[in-house]
Amino acid sequence: MNKRKVTIILPAYNEEGSFELLRERMERVLADNPDYEWEFLMVNDGSTDRTLQQMIRLYNSDPEHWHYIDLSRNYGKEAAMLAGFDYSTGDAVIVMDADMQHPVDVIPEMLRNWEEGYDDVYAERKTSRESWFKRKTSQWYYRLLQRSTRVPIQQNTGDFRLLDRSCVSALRRLRETERNTKGLYSWIGYRKKGIEYEQLERQTGKSKWSVMQLLDLAVNGLTSYTVAPLRMATLLGVSVSLIAFLYLIYIIVKTVLYGDPVAGYPTLMVTILFMGGVQLLSLGIIGEYLGKVFMESKGRPVYLVESYDGVRPGDAAVTQ
């Protein structure tokens, strides 16, 4: 009987200190799940430390199970995951962080649900180790996103999940450069099931996500799956115009009945500043969407590969 193959995608950016733990955890996966054929696909996302050398070392030690993709530069985790989807060969794919904050203990439960017919088995954090402010802003963001789009957005979930080959094939068809994979998981649909897990402490290094990167990801999520901000700008413009029209009528009536004294500078300044703020806000929202159209209209690839298992794409055929 042929074993079904599972690929674990491990995107990494400057994670050289995590590879000994990563190797140990993947060996546990091999030992604990012998009924499956395993592929560990590492993606080097333009690291500036010795992450690539660590990947080469693991590949040379066991080329049957370990493989690596070296991207030509740092494209970000979203593009690195797409590269993993493109080069994976398994009947199912599991996405995990290379820092090993995702526990391998839940993988057997993922596999059981997959065998029962679920296509997307996503892991939900039981508790969060993030600060109170970060947790609350995340909750508000997902609440806003859910109310402004028809796509059922999953909360308290990340990229740690098992995806059937049907889901991987669907994600590979979505080639937008401004990617928000967390939303794409919801957008493609398919049979989903959530399981809970406790996120582990980071053993080495530190998080690569800055506040500005998280903010950029949030804005990208809003503009990728809903036009609600544009509608809000339209409603705000209509409301302000209506208020201005009513105020105009008030000024005319007041002038006819009581005359027009020169006083009114504060009211005039407040009105001008308010109108200017509304216009700049609306232009900013339109600019966000226009920027996405501009980026997508170029038709550039999401990423470029330097090598796959040490073979450059121009030197020999590389399997995708």
C-alpha positions in Angstrom: 0.0 0.0 0.0 1.4 3.4 -1.0 1.8 5.9 1.7 0.3 9.3 1.4 2.8 12.1 1.2 2.7 15.2 3.5 4.9 18.3 2.9 5.8 20.6 5.8 6.6 24.1 4.6 9.1 26.0 6.8 9.6 29.6 5.7 12.6 31.1 7.4 14.2 34.6 7.6 17.3 34.9 9.7 16.6 31.8 11.8 20.0 30.2 11.9 19.8 29.6 15.7 16.5 27.5 15.3 17.8 24.8 13.0 19.0 22.3 15.6 15.6 22.4 17.3 13.9 22.3 13.9 15.8 19.2 13.0 15.0 17.5 16.3 11.2 18.3 16.0 11.0 17.1 12.4 12.8 13.8 13.4 10.0 13.4 16.0 7.4 13.9 13.2 9.1 11.1 11.2 9.2 8.8 14.2 5.6 9.5 15.5 3.9 9.3 12.1 5.5 6.4 10.2 2.3 5.8 8.1 3.0 8.8 5.9 5.8 9.8 3.6 7.3 13.1 4.7 8.9 16.0 2.9 10.4 19.0 4.8 10.5 22.0 2.5 12.5 24.9 3.8 12.2 28.4 2.2 15.0 30.8 2.7 13.4 34.3 2.4 16.6 36.3 1.6 18.2 35.7 5.0 21.4 37.7 5.8 22.7 35.3 8.4 23.7 31.6 8.0 20.1 30.3 7.5 20.9 29.1 4.0 24.0 27.2 5.1 21.9 25.5 7.8 19.4 24.5 5.2 22.1 23.1 2.9 23.5 21.1 5.8 20.1 19.5 6.5 19.6 18.7 2.9 23.0 17.1 2.5 22.4 15.0 5.6 19.1 13.6 4.3 18.1 14.6 0.7 15.2 12.1 0.8 13.3 14.2 3.3 14.8 17.6 3.4 14.6 20.1 0.5 15.2 23.9 0.3 14.2 26.9 -1.8 16.5 29.9 -1.8 14.7 33.0 -2.9 16.6 35.7 -4.7 15.9 38.3 -2.0 13.6 38.9 1.0 10.1 39.0 -0.4 8.2 38.5 2.9 6.5 35.5 4.5 3.5 35.6 2.2 5.6 35.2 -0.9 7.8 32.5 0.8 4.7 30.5 1.6 3.5 30.7 -2.0 6.9 29.4 -3.1 6.4 26.5 -0.7 3.0 25.8 -2.2 4.4 25.9 -5.7 7.3 23.5 -5.0 5.5 21.1 -2.6 4.8 17.6 -3.8 2.7 16.2 -0.9 -0.9 15.1 -1.0 -1.3 17.6 1.9 0.8 20.5 3.1 1.4 21.7 6.7 2.6 25.3 7.2 4.8 25.8 10.3 7.1 28.6 11.5 10.8 27.7 11.4 11.3 29.1 14.9 9.3 26.1 16.2 6.7 28.0 18.2 4.2 25.7 16.6 4.0 22.3 18.4 4.4 19.1 16.4 2.2 17.3 18.9 -0.9 18.5 17.2 0.2 17.1 13.8 -1.4 13.6 14.4 -4.7 15.3 15.2 -4.4 17.3 11.9 -3.8 14.1 10.0 -6.8 12.4 11.6 -9.1 15.2 10.6 -7.6 15.2 7.1 -8.3 11.5 6.8 -11.9 12.1 7.9 -12.4 14.4 4.8 -11.5 17.9 6.0 -9.5 20.0 3.5 -8.3 22.8 5.8 -7.5 21.9 9.4 -6.4 25.1 11.0 -4.9 25.6 14.5 -6.4 28.0 16.9 -4.4 29.4 19.8 -5.9 28.6 23.2 -4.1 31.5 24.9 -2.0 34.4 23.6 1.4 35.5 24.8 1.0 38.9 23.2 0.5 42.1 25.2 -3.0 43.3 26.2 -2.9 46.2 23.6 -1.9 43.9 20.8 -4.6 41.3 21.6 -7.3 44.0 21.8 -6.3 45.7 18.6 -6.2 42.3 16.9 -9.7 41.6 18.1 -11.0 45.0 16.9 -9.4 44.5 13.6 -10.9 41.1 12.9 -14.3 42.3 14.1 -14.1 45.2 11.7 -12.9 43.0 8.8 -15.6 40.4 9.4 -18.4 43.1 9.4 -17.1 44.7 6.2 -16.8 41.6 4.0 -18.9 38.6 3.1 -15.9 36.2 3.5 -16.1 34.4 6.8 -12.7 35.5 8.4 -11.2 33.1 11.0 -10.1 34.7 14.2 -7.2 33.6 16.5 -5.7 31.6 13.7 -2.5 32.0 11.7 -0.7 30.1 9.0 -0.3 26.9 11.2 -2.6 24.5 9.4 -2.9 21.4 7.2 -4.1 22.0 3.7 -5.3 19.3 1.3 -3.8 19.3 -2.2 -7.1 20.8 -3.5 -6.6 23.8 -1.3 -2.9 24.1 -2.3 -3.9 24.0 -6.0 -6.5 26.8 -5.4 -4.0 29.0 -3.6 -1.4 28.5 -6.3 -3.9 30.0 -8.8 -4.2 33.2 -6.8 -1.0 35.1 -7.9 -1.6 38.6 -6.6 1.6 40.3 -5.4 -0.1 42.1 -2.5 -0.9 38.9 -0.6 -2.8 38.3 2.6 -2.8 34.6 2.8 -4.8 34.5 6.1 -7.7 36.0 4.2 -7.1 33.7 1.2 -7.5 30.6 3.3 -11.1 31.8 4.1 -11.8 33.0 0.5 -11.1 29.7 -1.2 -13.6 27.9 1.1 -13.5 24.0 1.2 -14.2 21.9 4.3 -12.6 23.4 7.3 -12.1 22.4 10.9 -10.4 24.1 13.8 -8.3 22.5 16.5 -6.7 24.1 19.6 -3.1 24.4 20.5 -0.8 26.1 23.0 1.8 28.3 21.3 5.3 27.5 22.5 7.9 30.0 23.7 10.5 31.1 21.1 13.7 29.3 21.9 16.1 31.6 19.9 16.1 34.9 18.1 13.2 37.4 18.2 10.1 38.2 16.2 10.7 39.7 12.7 7.3 41.5 12.7 7.6 45.3 13.4 4.7 47.5 14.3 4.8 49.0 10.8 4.8 45.6 9.1 1.8 44.5 11.2 0.0 47.8 10.3 0.8 47.2 6.6 -0.6 43.7 6.9 -3.8 45.0 8.5 -4.3 47.6 5.8 -3.6 45.1 3.1 -6.2 42.7 4.6 -8.9 45.4 4.6 -8.2 46.5 1.1 -7.9 43.0 -0.3 -11.2 41.6 0.7 -13.6 44.5 0.9 -14.5 47.9 -0.7 -16.1 49.0 2.6 -13.5 51.8 3.1 -14.4 53.3 -0.3 -18.1 53.1 0.6 -17.4 54.7 4.0 -15.6 57.5 2.2 -18.6 58.0 -0.1 -21.1 58.0 2.8 -18.9 60.4 4.7 -18.7 62.7 1.6 -22.4 62.6 1.2 -23.0 63.3 4.9 -20.6 66.2 4.9 -22.2 67.6 1.7 -25.7 67.4 3.3 -24.5 69.1 6.5 -22.8 71.8 4.4 -26.0 72.3 2.4 -28.1 72.6 5.5 -25.6 75.0 7.0 -25.8 77.1 3.8 -29.5 77.3 4.1 -29.1 78.4 7.7 -26.6 81.1 6.8 -28.9 82.5 4.0 -32.0 82.5 6.3 -30.0 84.1 9.1 -28.6 86.8 6.8 -32.0 87.7 5.4 -33.6 87.9 8.8 -30.8 89.4 10.9 -28.2 90.8 8.6 -24.6 89.6 8.1 -22.1 90.8 10.7 -18.4 90.2 10.0 -18.0 87.8 12.9 -17.7 84.1 12.0 -14.0 83.4 11.6 -13.8 80.4 14.0 -16.8 78.8 12.3 -15.2 79.3 8.9 -11.8 77.8 10.0 -13.5 74.8 11.6 -15.5 74.2 8.4 -12.5 74.5 6.1 -10.3 72.2 8.3 -13.0 69.6 8.6 -13.7 69.6 4.9 -10.0 69.4 4.2 -9.6 66.5 6.6 -12.5 64.6 5.0 -11.0 65.2 1.5 -7.5 64.0 2.5 -9.0 60.9 4.2 -11.0 60.0 1.1 -8.0 60.6 -1.2 -5.9 58.4 1.1 -8.4 55.5 0.9 -8.6 55.8 -2.8 -4.8 55.9 -3.0 -4.6 52.6 -1.1 -6.8 50.9 -3.7 -5.2 52.6 -6.6 -1.8 51.5 -5.4 -2.9 47.9 -5.3 -4.2 48.2 -8.9 -0.9 49.8 -9.9 1.2 46.9 -8.3 -1.0 44.2 -9.8 -1.1 45.8 -13.3 2.6 45.3 -13.6 2.2 41.5 -13.8 5.4 40.8 -12.1 6.0 37.4 -10.5 5.4 37.2 -6.7 9.0 35.9 -6.1 12.1 34.7 -8.0 14.1 31.6 -7.0 17.9 31.7 -6.7 18.0 27.9 -6.4 16.1 24.7 -5.5 18.2 22.1 -3.7 21.3 24.0 -5.0 20.2 23.9 -8.7 19.6 27.2 -10.3 16.4 27.4 -12.4 18.5 28.3 -15.5 20.9 25.4 -15.1 18.4 22.5 -15.1 14.7 21.7 -15.0 13.3 22.5 -11.5 10.1 20.6 -10.5 7.1 22.8 -9.6 
